[in-house]
């Protein structure tokens, strides 16, 4: 048999864990299974190659031999490496593979352990048809930040099919939701796959969002900062009047409770709006203003 790089066949590196190898195998086996690809000779050949690779890498004994001896791994016992039996024989039990590795009976048991008893009949073993879950599908939905202020119904069109979904208030950028049964069709009566929708939330406001809190830097003129006064602040709910304390310092913050963004799936429960004051220093002073500032400076000293 021609030497094959079984790690490459499964798409994993040599340091992959047993769980990683099993996961890679299951994904590929479902993709190239003959029931999923009827009358596809290339897929059938790929399916057999994938099973062959897993029979080697999925078993610790076989993998050790393969890692050590490469293409001669099946003849490792003949080299007398390792301890465990008399006469220089290797301690591993020798296996022979032809066509479909492990023989039909062993292969059926092996396949059942990976996919469950319903899959035992696939590829002619056991006489029953395999039932596979349909392929999970991925989609992306782009919305404006103001689109998720409240829970809304939206219609997606995927593969010519309209799907009505509920977009929860407060959904975050990059967040995914799962719609069970809206993916690819199941095979031989298996369940349909799921649809995963990833949200791309674009910020169309002047606020910076962190979960349910909103942040904004606002300019405050020097005179209001020194003497105090009222300012109008924009929020997502409209303008509010805010009282500024006399002697307000630059970079100081004020928190407006409940004026932030809706919490996930809670339209009426909102985070806070945190404002940071930035003091604006006048740059073009009249002669009178310069004189007054000079008098203030002298008073301070």
ChimeraX commands (.cxc) that place a marker at each C-alpha (Angstrom):
marker #1 position 0.00,0.00,0.00 radius 0.5
marker #1 position 1.29,3.43,-0.90 radius 0.5
marker #1 position 2.34,5.53,2.07 radius 0.5
marker #1 position -0.16,8.21,3.03 radius 0.5
marker #1 position 0.17,11.11,5.40 radius 0.5
marker #1 position -2.78,10.32,7.62 radius 0.5
marker #1 position -2.46,13.59,9.53 radius 0.5
marker #1 position -2.85,15.44,6.24 radius 0.5
marker #1 position -5.81,13.26,5.28 radius 0.5
marker #1 position -7.66,14.33,8.45 radius 0.5
marker #1 position -6.40,17.89,8.27 radius 0.5
marker #1 position -4.71,17.90,11.70 radius 0.5
marker #1 position -1.13,18.42,12.82 radius 0.5
marker #1 position 1.03,15.80,14.51 radius 0.5
marker #1 position 0.51,17.30,17.95 radius 0.5
marker #1 position -3.29,16.97,17.69 radius 0.5
marker #1 position -5.01,15.41,20.68 radius 0.5
marker #1 position -7.12,12.29,20.43 radius 0.5
marker #1 position -10.25,14.44,20.79 radius 0.5
marker #1 position -9.11,16.73,17.95 radius 0.5
marker #1 position -8.52,13.74,15.68 radius 0.5
marker #1 position -11.92,12.30,16.48 radius 0.5
marker #1 position -13.61,15.64,15.85 radius 0.5
marker #1 position -11.86,16.07,12.50 radius 0.5
marker #1 position -12.78,12.54,11.50 radius 0.5
marker #1 position -16.47,12.93,12.34 radius 0.5
marker #1 position -16.71,16.16,10.37 radius 0.5
marker #1 position -15.07,14.68,7.27 radius 0.5
marker #1 position -16.92,11.36,7.49 radius 0.5
marker #1 position -20.26,13.13,7.48 radius 0.5
marker #1 position -19.21,15.31,4.56 radius 0.5
marker #1 position -18.02,12.45,2.33 radius 0.5
marker #1 position -20.37,9.67,3.46 radius 0.5
marker #1 position -21.83,7.75,0.48 radius 0.5
marker #1 position -25.38,8.42,1.68 radius 0.5
marker #1 position -24.68,12.14,1.47 radius 0.5
marker #1 position -22.91,11.80,-1.91 radius 0.5
marker #1 position -24.77,9.08,-3.85 radius 0.5
marker #1 position -23.00,7.81,-7.00 radius 0.5
marker #1 position -19.99,10.02,-6.30 radius 0.5
marker #1 position -16.93,7.81,-6.73 radius 0.5
marker #1 position -14.52,10.52,-5.63 radius 0.5
marker #1 position -16.43,11.07,-2.40 radius 0.5
marker #1 position -16.58,7.33,-1.80 radius 0.5
marker #1 position -12.80,7.03,-2.25 radius 0.5
marker #1 position -12.25,10.00,0.05 radius 0.5
marker #1 position -14.57,8.44,2.63 radius 0.5
marker #1 position -12.56,5.21,2.63 radius 0.5
marker #1 position -9.30,7.15,2.92 radius 0.5
marker #1 position -10.67,9.11,5.90 radius 0.5
marker #1 position -11.73,5.91,7.67 radius 0.5
marker #1 position -8.34,4.36,6.99 radius 0.5
marker #1 position -6.60,7.38,8.50 radius 0.5
marker #1 position -8.78,7.30,11.60 radius 0.5
marker #1 position -8.23,3.57,12.12 radius 0.5
marker #1 position -4.55,4.40,12.44 radius 0.5
marker #1 position -4.51,7.74,14.25 radius 0.5
marker #1 position -7.58,7.04,16.35 radius 0.5
marker #1 position -5.92,4.07,18.05 radius 0.5
marker #1 position -3.07,4.88,20.36 radius 0.5
marker #1 position -1.06,1.75,19.52 radius 0.5
marker #1 position -1.32,2.27,15.79 radius 0.5
marker #1 position -0.54,5.97,16.07 radius 0.5
marker #1 position 2.66,5.32,18.04 radius 0.5
marker #1 position 3.83,2.88,15.41 radius 0.5
marker #1 position 2.92,5.24,12.61 radius 0.5
marker #1 position 4.73,8.17,14.22 radius 0.5
marker #1 position 7.86,6.06,14.73 radius 0.5
marker #1 position 8.06,3.99,11.55 radius 0.5
marker #1 position 6.10,6.02,8.99 radius 0.5
marker #1 position 5.21,3.98,5.93 radius 0.5
marker #1 position 6.61,0.81,7.59 radius 0.5
marker #1 position 4.41,1.21,10.68 radius 0.5
marker #1 position 2.48,-2.03,10.00 radius 0.5
marker #1 position 5.74,-3.98,10.18 radius 0.5
marker #1 position 6.90,-2.39,13.42 radius 0.5
marker #1 position 6.80,-5.74,15.26 radius 0.5
marker #1 position 9.49,-7.07,12.97 radius 0.5
marker #1 position 12.00,-4.45,14.14 radius 0.5
marker #1 position 12.05,-5.66,17.73 radius 0.5
marker #1 position 11.56,-2.15,19.10 radius 0.5
marker #1 position 10.31,-1.77,22.66 radius 0.5
marker #1 position 9.87,-4.37,25.36 radius 0.5
marker #1 position 7.11,-6.73,26.32 radius 0.5
marker #1 position 7.54,-10.13,24.61 radius 0.5
marker #1 position 10.25,-12.77,24.27 radius 0.5
marker #1 position 12.58,-13.18,21.31 radius 0.5
marker #1 position 12.75,-9.45,20.61 radius 0.5
marker #1 position 9.10,-9.34,19.49 radius 0.5
marker #1 position 7.31,-6.03,19.95 radius 0.5
marker #1 position 4.67,-5.84,22.63 radius 0.5
marker #1 position 2.01,-4.49,20.26 radius 0.5
marker #1 position -0.56,-6.73,18.63 radius 0.5
marker #1 position -0.13,-6.74,14.87 radius 0.5
marker #1 position -3.03,-5.71,12.62 radius 0.5
marker #1 position -3.48,-6.23,8.90 radius 0.5
marker #1 position -5.52,-3.86,6.77 radius 0.5
marker #1 position -6.96,-4.54,3.35 radius 0.5
marker #1 position -9.27,-2.28,1.43 radius 0.5
marker #1 position -11.45,-1.11,4.30 radius 0.5
marker #1 position -9.23,-1.23,7.43 radius 0.5
marker #1 position -10.05,-3.64,10.21 radius 0.5
marker #1 position -12.41,-5.95,8.39 radius 0.5
marker #1 position -16.17,-5.49,7.96 radius 0.5
marker #1 position -17.22,-6.62,11.45 radius 0.5
marker #1 position -14.62,-4.51,13.23 radius 0.5
marker #1 position -15.34,-1.54,11.00 radius 0.5
marker #1 position -19.07,-1.69,11.69 radius 0.5
marker #1 position -18.47,-1.71,15.44 radius 0.5
marker #1 position -16.01,1.13,15.06 radius 0.5
marker #1 position -18.36,3.23,12.94 radius 0.5
marker #1 position -21.22,2.62,15.38 radius 0.5
marker #1 position -19.07,3.86,18.29 radius 0.5
marker #1 position -18.52,7.15,16.46 radius 0.5
marker #1 position -21.93,7.84,14.92 radius 0.5
marker #1 position -24.31,5.69,16.99 radius 0.5
marker #1 position -26.22,2.52,16.26 radius 0.5
marker #1 position -28.26,4.10,13.46 radius 0.5
marker #1 position -25.10,4.48,11.40 radius 0.5
marker #1 position -24.11,0.80,11.66 radius 0.5
marker #1 position -25.72,-0.02,8.34 radius 0.5
marker #1 position -23.94,2.63,6.32 radius 0.5
marker #1 position -21.85,1.52,3.36 radius 0.5
marker #1 position -23.47,-1.90,3.47 radius 0.5
marker #1 position -22.73,-2.91,7.08 radius 0.5
marker #1 position -25.68,-4.33,9.00 radius 0.5
marker #1 position -28.30,-3.70,6.32 radius 0.5
marker #1 position -29.73,-0.50,7.82 radius 0.5
marker #1 position -29.60,3.02,6.49 radius 0.5
marker #1 position -27.57,5.70,8.30 radius 0.5
marker #1 position -29.43,8.73,9.62 radius 0.5
marker #1 position -27.36,11.90,9.64 radius 0.5
marker #1 position -28.17,15.36,10.89 radius 0.5
marker #1 position -28.16,17.95,8.13 radius 0.5
marker #1 position -25.32,20.41,7.76 radius 0.5
marker #1 position -25.32,23.44,10.04 radius 0.5
marker #1 position -25.45,26.71,8.12 radius 0.5
marker #1 position -23.97,30.13,8.88 radius 0.5
marker #1 position -25.40,33.53,8.01 radius 0.5
marker #1 position -24.57,37.15,8.86 radius 0.5
marker #1 position -27.09,39.89,9.51 radius 0.5
marker #1 position -25.93,43.51,9.40 radius 0.5
marker #1 position -27.91,46.01,11.49 radius 0.5
marker #1 position -27.48,49.53,12.81 radius 0.5
marker #1 position -27.06,50.02,16.54 radius 0.5
marker #1 position -30.40,51.82,16.68 radius 0.5
marker #1 position -32.03,48.78,15.06 radius 0.5
marker #1 position -31.56,46.74,18.24 radius 0.5
marker #1 position -32.92,49.25,20.73 radius 0.5
marker #1 position -36.07,47.13,20.89 radius 0.5
marker #1 position -36.96,43.54,20.05 radius 0.5
marker #1 position -37.96,43.37,16.40 radius 0.5
marker #1 position -39.19,40.79,13.89 radius 0.5
marker #1 position -37.18,40.45,10.70 radius 0.5
marker #1 position -37.32,38.28,7.60 radius 0.5
marker #1 position -34.21,36.61,6.19 radius 0.5
marker #1 position -34.06,35.09,2.73 radius 0.5
marker #1 position -31.73,32.09,2.52 radius 0.5
marker #1 position -31.56,29.79,-0.50 radius 0.5
marker #1 position -34.82,31.21,-1.77 radius 0.5
marker #1 position -36.60,30.55,1.52 radius 0.5
marker #1 position -37.95,33.29,3.81 radius 0.5
marker #1 position -37.24,32.79,7.49 radius 0.5
marker #1 position -38.97,34.94,10.09 radius 0.5
marker #1 position -36.74,35.62,13.08 radius 0.5
marker #1 position -36.89,37.64,16.27 radius 0.5
marker #1 position -33.95,39.98,16.85 radius 0.5
marker #1 position -33.68,40.52,20.62 radius 0.5
marker #1 position -33.12,43.98,22.01 radius 0.5
marker #1 position -29.55,44.58,23.12 radius 0.5
marker #1 position -27.92,42.01,20.84 radius 0.5
marker #1 position -24.17,42.68,20.57 radius 0.5
marker #1 position -21.79,42.90,17.66 radius 0.5
marker #1 position -20.41,39.45,16.83 radius 0.5
marker #1 position -23.05,37.65,18.87 radius 0.5
marker #1 position -24.61,34.52,17.38 radius 0.5
marker #1 position -28.05,33.00,17.80 radius 0.5
marker #1 position -29.09,29.49,16.83 radius 0.5
marker #1 position -32.24,28.62,14.93 radius 0.5
marker #1 position -32.82,24.92,15.38 radius 0.5
marker #1 position -33.82,22.95,12.31 radius 0.5
marker #1 position -33.28,25.78,9.79 radius 0.5
marker #1 position -30.04,24.37,8.35 radius 0.5
marker #1 position -29.42,21.71,5.71 radius 0.5
marker #1 position -31.80,18.81,5.22 radius 0.5
marker #1 position -31.13,15.64,7.20 radius 0.5
marker #1 position -30.02,12.47,5.43 radius 0.5
marker #1 position -32.27,9.39,5.40 radius 0.5
marker #1 position -34.74,10.88,7.85 radius 0.5
marker #1 position -32.11,12.42,10.11 radius 0.5
marker #1 position -32.85,15.79,11.76 radius 0.5
marker #1 position -32.28,19.00,9.84 radius 0.5
marker #1 position -29.22,21.03,10.71 radius 0.5
marker #1 position -29.27,24.34,12.53 radius 0.5
marker #1 position -28.85,27.89,11.31 radius 0.5
marker #1 position -26.39,30.14,13.16 radius 0.5
marker #1 position -26.84,33.86,12.61 radius 0.5
marker #1 position -23.96,36.19,13.44 radius 0.5
marker #1 position -24.84,39.83,14.02 radius 0.5
marker #1 position -22.76,42.62,12.54 radius 0.5
marker #1 position -23.87,45.67,14.52 radius 0.5
marker #1 position -22.68,48.96,13.07 radius 0.5
marker #1 position -22.60,51.96,15.39 radius 0.5
marker #1 position -24.57,54.80,13.81 radius 0.5
marker #1 position -24.58,56.92,16.98 radius 0.5
marker #1 position -22.12,59.27,18.74 radius 0.5
marker #1 position -21.93,56.96,21.74 radius 0.5
marker #1 position -19.41,54.25,22.49 radius 0.5
marker #1 position -21.05,51.06,23.62 radius 0.5
marker #1 position -19.80,48.51,26.13 radius 0.5
marker #1 position -22.51,45.90,26.65 radius 0.5
marker #1 position -25.45,47.87,28.09 radius 0.5
marker #1 position -23.50,51.01,29.02 radius 0.5
marker #1 position -22.97,53.97,26.71 radius 0.5
marker #1 position -20.06,56.42,26.88 radius 0.5
marker #1 position -19.66,59.91,25.48 radius 0.5
marker #1 position -17.29,62.83,25.90 radius 0.5
marker #1 position -19.00,66.23,25.98 radius 0.5
marker #1 position -17.53,69.71,25.70 radius 0.5
marker #1 position -18.09,72.02,28.64 radius 0.5
marker #1 position -17.27,75.70,28.36 radius 0.5
marker #1 position -14.90,77.16,30.92 radius 0.5
marker #1 position -17.44,79.52,32.43 radius 0.5
marker #1 position -20.01,76.77,33.13 radius 0.5
marker #1 position -17.27,74.55,34.53 radius 0.5
marker #1 position -16.18,77.31,36.92 radius 0.5
marker #1 position -19.56,78.79,37.86 radius 0.5
marker #1 position -21.84,75.83,37.31 radius 0.5
marker #1 position -25.06,75.79,35.31 radius 0.5
marker #1 position -27.36,73.70,33.16 radius 0.5
marker #1 position -26.50,71.91,29.89 radius 0.5
marker #1 position -28.60,69.90,27.45 radius 0.5
marker #1 position -27.36,66.36,26.84 radius 0.5
marker #1 position -28.34,64.11,23.93 radius 0.5
marker #1 position -29.34,60.56,24.86 radius 0.5
marker #1 position -30.92,57.74,22.85 radius 0.5
marker #1 position -34.24,58.79,24.40 radius 0.5
marker #1 position -33.88,62.48,23.47 radius 0.5
marker #1 position -32.40,65.45,25.27 radius 0.5
marker #1 position -32.15,65.79,29.03 radius 0.5
marker #1 position -31.15,68.81,31.14 radius 0.5
marker #1 position -28.12,68.18,33.33 radius 0.5
marker #1 position -27.00,70.38,36.21 radius 0.5
marker #1 position -23.26,71.02,36.25 radius 0.5
marker #1 position -21.65,71.66,39.61 radius 0.5
marker #1 position -19.51,74.76,40.05 radius 0.5
marker #1 position -15.83,73.94,39.92 radius 0.5
marker #1 position -16.23,70.92,37.65 radius 0.5
marker #1 position -12.84,69.57,36.60 radius 0.5
marker #1 position -11.80,68.31,33.18 radius 0.5
marker #1 position -12.10,64.53,32.63 radius 0.5
marker #1 position -14.54,64.20,35.52 radius 0.5
marker #1 position -17.45,61.86,34.89 radius 0.5
marker #1 position -21.14,61.78,35.61 radius 0.5
marker #1 position -23.38,58.73,35.34 radius 0.5
marker #1 position -26.97,58.93,34.14 radius 0.5
marker #1 position -28.77,55.86,35.43 radius 0.5
marker #1 position -30.96,54.00,32.97 radius 0.5
marker #1 position -29.98,56.18,30.00 radius 0.5
marker #1 position -27.77,53.58,28.37 radius 0.5
marker #1 position -28.51,50.68,26.03 radius 0.5
marker #1 position -31.12,47.97,26.57 radius 0.5
marker #1 position -29.80,44.84,28.24 radius 0.5
marker #1 position -29.96,41.66,26.13 radius 0.5
marker #1 position -33.57,40.55,25.67 radius 0.5
marker #1 position -34.71,43.21,28.16 radius 0.5
marker #1 position -36.18,46.17,26.28 radius 0.5
marker #1 position -37.12,48.08,29.43 radius 0.5
marker #1 position -34.00,47.33,31.48 radius 0.5
marker #1 position -31.17,49.61,30.39 radius 0.5
marker #1 position -27.60,50.28,31.33 radius 0.5
marker #1 position -26.18,53.71,32.15 radius 0.5
marker #1 position -24.87,56.65,30.17 radius 0.5
marker #1 position -21.43,57.73,31.40 radius 0.5
marker #1 position -20.39,61.25,30.39 radius 0.5
marker #1 position -16.86,62.60,30.53 radius 0.5
marker #1 position -16.44,66.38,30.69 radius 0.5
marker #1 position -13.88,68.02,28.44 radius 0.5
marker #1 position -13.27,71.65,29.37 radius 0.5
marker #1 position -13.02,73.98,26.39 radius 0.5
marker #1 position -10.50,76.78,26.95 radius 0.5
marker #1 position -11.33,79.98,25.04 radius 0.5
marker #1 position -8.68,80.82,22.46 radius 0.5
marker #1 position -9.78,84.19,21.07 radius 0.5
marker #1 position -10.24,86.63,23.92 radius 0.5
marker #1 position -11.38,90.19,23.54 radius 0.5
marker #1 position -9.36,92.91,25.21 radius 0.5
marker #1 position -11.98,93.16,27.92 radius 0.5
marker #1 position -11.95,89.40,28.57 radius 0.5
marker #1 position -8.15,89.40,28.73 radius 0.5
marker #1 position -8.27,92.21,31.25 radius 0.5
marker #1 position -10.80,90.34,33.41 radius 0.5
marker #1 position -8.76,87.12,33.35 radius 0.5
marker #1 position -5.71,89.15,34.36 radius 0.5
marker #1 position -7.62,90.58,37.33 radius 0.5
marker #1 position -8.73,87.06,38.31 radius 0.5
marker #1 position -5.16,85.86,38.13 radius 0.5
marker #1 position -4.05,88.68,40.40 radius 0.5
marker #1 position -6.83,87.86,42.85 radius 0.5
marker #1 position -5.73,84.22,42.95 radius 0.5
marker #1 position -2.13,85.17,43.69 radius 0.5
marker link #1:1,2 radius 0.2
marker link #1:2,3 radius 0.2
marker link #1:3,4 radius 0.2
marker link #1:4,5 radius 0.2
marker link #1:5,6 radius 0.2
marker link #1:6,7 radius 0.2
marker link #1:7,8 radius 0.2
marker link #1:8,9 radius 0.2
marker link #1:9,10 radius 0.2
marker link #1:10,11 radius 0.2
marker link #1:11,12 radius 0.2
marker link #1:12,13 radius 0.2
marker link #1:13,14 radius 0.2
marker link #1:14,15 radius 0.2
marker link #1:15,16 radius 0.2
marker link #1:16,17 radius 0.2
marker link #1:17,18 radius 0.2
marker link #1:18,19 radius 0.2
marker link #1:19,20 radius 0.2
marker link #1:20,21 radius 0.2
marker link #1:21,22 radius 0.2
marker link #1:22,23 radius 0.2
marker link #1:23,24 radius 0.2
marker link #1:24,25 radius 0.2
marker link #1:25,26 radius 0.2
marker link #1:26,27 radius 0.2
marker link #1:27,28 radius 0.2
marker link #1:28,29 radius 0.2
marker link #1:29,30 radius 0.2
marker link #1:30,31 radius 0.2
marker link #1:31,32 radius 0.2
marker link #1:32,33 radius 0.2
marker link #1:33,34 radius 0.2
marker link #1:34,35 radius 0.2
marker link #1:35,36 radius 0.2
marker link #1:36,37 radius 0.2
marker link #1:37,38 radius 0.2
marker link #1:38,39 radius 0.2
marker link #1:39,40 radius 0.2
marker link #1:40,41 radius 0.2
marker link #1:41,42 radius 0.2
marker link #1:42,43 radius 0.2
marker link #1:43,44 radius 0.2
marker link #1:44,45 radius 0.2
marker link #1:45,46 radius 0.2
marker link #1:46,47 radius 0.2
marker link #1:47,48 radius 0.2
marker link #1:48,49 radius 0.2
marker link #1:49,50 radius 0.2
marker link #1:50,51 radius 0.2
marker link #1:51,52 radius 0.2
marker link #1:52,53 radius 0.2
marker link #1:53,54 radius 0.2
marker link #1:54,55 radius 0.2
marker link #1:55,56 radius 0.2
marker link #1:56,57 radius 0.2
marker link #1:57,58 radius 0.2
marker link #1:58,59 radius 0.2
marker link #1:59,60 radius 0.2
marker link #1:60,61 radius 0.2
marker link #1:61,62 radius 0.2
marker link #1:62,63 radius 0.2
marker link #1:63,64 radius 0.2
marker link #1:64,65 radius 0.2
marker link #1:65,66 radius 0.2
marker link #1:66,67 radius 0.2
marker link #1:67,68 radius 0.2
marker link #1:68,69 radius 0.2
marker link #1:69,70 radius 0.2
marker link #1:70,71 radius 0.2
marker link #1:71,72 radius 0.2
marker link #1:72,73 radius 0.2
marker link #1:73,74 radius 0.2
marker link #1:74,75 radius 0.2
marker link #1:75,76 radius 0.2
marker link #1:76,77 radius 0.2
marker link #1:77,78 radius 0.2
marker link #1:78,79 radius 0.2
marker link #1:79,80 radius 0.2
marker link #1:80,81 radius 0.2
marker link #1:81,82 radius 0.2
marker link #1:82,83 radius 0.2
marker link #1:83,84 radius 0.2
marker link #1:84,85 radius 0.2
marker link #1:85,86 radius 0.2
marker link #1:86,87 radius 0.2
marker link #1:87,88 radius 0.2
marker link #1:88,89 radius 0.2
marker link #1:89,90 radius 0.2
marker link #1:90,91 radius 0.2
marker link #1:91,92 radius 0.2
marker link #1:92,93 radius 0.2
marker link #1:93,94 radius 0.2
marker link #1:94,95 radius 0.2
marker link #1:95,96 radius 0.2
marker link #1:96,97 radius 0.2
marker link #1:97,98 radius 0.2
marker link #1:98,99 radius 0.2
marker link #1:99,100 radius 0.2
marker link #1:100,101 radius 0.2
marker link #1:101,102 radius 0.2
marker link #1:102,103 radius 0.2
marker link #1:103,104 radius 0.2
marker link #1:104,105 radius 0.2
marker link #1:105,106 radius 0.2
marker link #1:106,107 radius 0.2
marker link #1:107,108 radius 0.2
marker link #1:108,109 radius 0.2
marker link #1:109,110 radius 0.2
marker link #1:110,111 radius 0.2
marker link #1:111,112 radius 0.2
marker link #1:112,113 radius 0.2
marker link #1:113,114 radius 0.2
marker link #1:114,115 radius 0.2
marker link #1:115,116 radius 0.2
marker link #1:116,117 radius 0.2
marker link #1:117,118 radius 0.2
marker link #1:118,119 radius 0.2
marker link #1:119,120 radius 0.2
marker link #1:120,121 radius 0.2
marker link #1:121,122 radius 0.2
marker link #1:122,123 radius 0.2
marker link #1:123,124 radius 0.2
marker link #1:124,125 radius 0.2
marker link #1:125,126 radius 0.2
marker link #1:126,127 radius 0.2
marker link #1:127,128 radius 0.2
marker link #1:128,129 radius 0.2
marker link #1:129,130 radius 0.2
marker link #1:130,131 radius 0.2
marker link #1:131,132 radius 0.2
marker link #1:132,133 radius 0.2
marker link #1:133,134 radius 0.2
marker link #1:134,135 radius 0.2
marker link #1:135,136 radius 0.2
marker link #1:136,137 radius 0.2
marker link #1:137,138 radius 0.2
marker link #1:138,139 radius 0.2
marker link #1:139,140 radius 0.2
marker link #1:140,141 radius 0.2
marker link #1:141,142 radius 0.2
marker link #1:142,143 radius 0.2
marker link #1:143,144 radius 0.2
marker link #1:144,145 radius 0.2
marker link #1:145,146 radius 0.2
marker link #1:146,147 radius 0.2
marker link #1:147,148 radius 0.2
marker link #1:148,149 radius 0.2
marker link #1:149,150 radius 0.2
marker link #1:150,151 radius 0.2
marker link #1:151,152 radius 0.2
marker link #1:152,153 radius 0.2
marker link #1:153,154 radius 0.2
marker link #1:154,155 radius 0.2
marker link #1:155,156 radius 0.2
marker link #1:156,157 radius 0.2
marker link #1:157,158 radius 0.2
marker link #1:158,159 radius 0.2
marker link #1:159,160 radius 0.2
marker link #1:160,161 radius 0.2
marker link #1:161,162 radius 0.2
marker link #1:162,163 radius 0.2
marker link #1:163,164 radius 0.2
marker link #1:164,165 radius 0.2
marker link #1:165,166 radius 0.2
marker link #1:166,167 radius 0.2
marker link #1:167,168 radius 0.2
marker link #1:168,169 radius 0.2
marker link #1:169,170 radius 0.2
marker link #1:170,171 radius 0.2
marker link #1:171,172 radius 0.2
marker link #1:172,173 radius 0.2
marker link #1:173,174 radius 0.2
marker link #1:174,175 radius 0.2
marker link #1:175,176 radius 0.2
marker link #1:176,177 radius 0.2
marker link #1:177,178 radius 0.2
marker link #1:178,179 radius 0.2
marker link #1:179,180 radius 0.2
marker link #1:180,181 radius 0.2
marker link #1:181,182 radius 0.2
marker link #1:182,183 radius 0.2
marker link #1:183,184 radius 0.2
marker link #1:184,185 radius 0.2
marker link #1:185,186 radius 0.2
marker link #1:186,187 radius 0.2
marker link #1:187,188 radius 0.2
marker link #1:188,189 radius 0.2
marker link #1:189,190 radius 0.2
marker link #1:190,191 radius 0.2
marker link #1:191,192 radius 0.2
marker link #1:192,193 radius 0.2
marker link #1:193,194 radius 0.2
marker link #1:194,195 radius 0.2
marker link #1:195,196 radius 0.2
marker link #1:196,197 radius 0.2
marker link #1:197,198 radius 0.2
marker link #1:198,199 radius 0.2
marker link #1:199,200 radius 0.2
marker link #1:200,201 radius 0.2
marker link #1:201,202 radius 0.2
marker link #1:202,203 radius 0.2
marker link #1:203,204 radius 0.2
marker link #1:204,205 radius 0.2
marker link #1:205,206 radius 0.2
marker link #1:206,207 radius 0.2
marker link #1:207,208 radius 0.2
marker link #1:208,209 radius 0.2
marker link #1:209,210 radius 0.2
marker link #1:210,211 radius 0.2
marker link #1:211,212 radius 0.2
marker link #1:212,213 radius 0.2
marker link #1:213,214 radius 0.2
marker link #1:214,215 radius 0.2
marker link #1:215,216 radius 0.2
marker link #1:216,217 radius 0.2
marker link #1:217,218 radius 0.2
marker link #1:218,219 radius 0.2
marker link #1:219,220 radius 0.2
marker link #1:220,221 radius 0.2
marker link #1:221,222 radius 0.2
marker link #1:222,223 radius 0.2
marker link #1:223,224 radius 0.2
marker link #1:224,225 radius 0.2
marker link #1:225,226 radius 0.2
marker link #1:226,227 radius 0.2
marker link #1:227,228 radius 0.2
marker link #1:228,229 radius 0.2
marker link #1:229,230 radius 0.2
marker link #1:230,231 radius 0.2
marker link #1:231,232 radius 0.2
marker link #1:232,233 radius 0.2
marker link #1:233,234 radius 0.2
marker link #1:234,235 radius 0.2
marker link #1:235,236 radius 0.2
marker link #1:236,237 radius 0.2
marker link #1:237,238 radius 0.2
marker link #1:238,239 radius 0.2
marker link #1:239,240 radius 0.2
marker link #1:240,241 radius 0.2
marker link #1:241,242 radius 0.2
marker link #1:242,243 radius 0.2
marker link #1:243,244 radius 0.2
marker link #1:244,245 radius 0.2
marker link #1:245,246 radius 0.2
marker link #1:246,247 radius 0.2
marker link #1:247,248 radius 0.2
marker link #1:248,249 radius 0.2
marker link #1:249,250 radius 0.2
marker link #1:250,251 radius 0.2
marker link #1:251,252 radius 0.2
marker link #1:252,253 radius 0.2
marker link #1:253,254 radius 0.2
marker link #1:254,255 radius 0.2
marker link #1:255,256 radius 0.2
marker link #1:256,257 radius 0.2
marker link #1:257,258 radius 0.2
marker link #1:258,259 radius 0.2
marker link #1:259,260 radius 0.2
marker link #1:260,261 radius 0.2
marker link #1:261,262 radius 0.2
marker link #1:262,263 radius 0.2
marker link #1:263,264 radius 0.2
marker link #1:264,265 radius 0.2
marker link #1:265,266 radius 0.2
marker link #1:266,267 radius 0.2
marker link #1:267,268 radius 0.2
marker link #1:268,269 radius 0.2
marker link #1:269,270 radius 0.2
marker link #1:270,271 radius 0.2
marker link #1:271,272 radius 0.2
marker link #1:272,273 radius 0.2
marker link #1:273,274 radius 0.2
marker link #1:274,275 radius 0.2
marker link #1:275,276 radius 0.2
marker link #1:276,277 radius 0.2
marker link #1:277,278 radius 0.2
marker link #1:278,279 radius 0.2
marker link #1:279,280 radius 0.2
marker link #1:280,281 radius 0.2
marker link #1:281,282 radius 0.2
marker link #1:282,283 radius 0.2
marker link #1:283,284 radius 0.2
marker link #1:284,285 radius 0.2
marker link #1:285,286 radius 0.2
marker link #1:286,287 radius 0.2
marker link #1:287,288 radius 0.2
marker link #1:288,289 radius 0.2
marker link #1:289,290 radius 0.2
marker link #1:290,291 radius 0.2
marker link #1:291,292 radius 0.2
marker link #1:292,293 radius 0.2
marker link #1:293,294 radius 0.2
marker link #1:294,295 radius 0.2
marker link #1:295,296 radius 0.2
marker link #1:296,297 radius 0.2
marker link #1:297,298 radius 0.2
marker link #1:298,299 radius 0.2
marker link #1:299,300 radius 0.2
marker link #1:300,301 radius 0.2
view
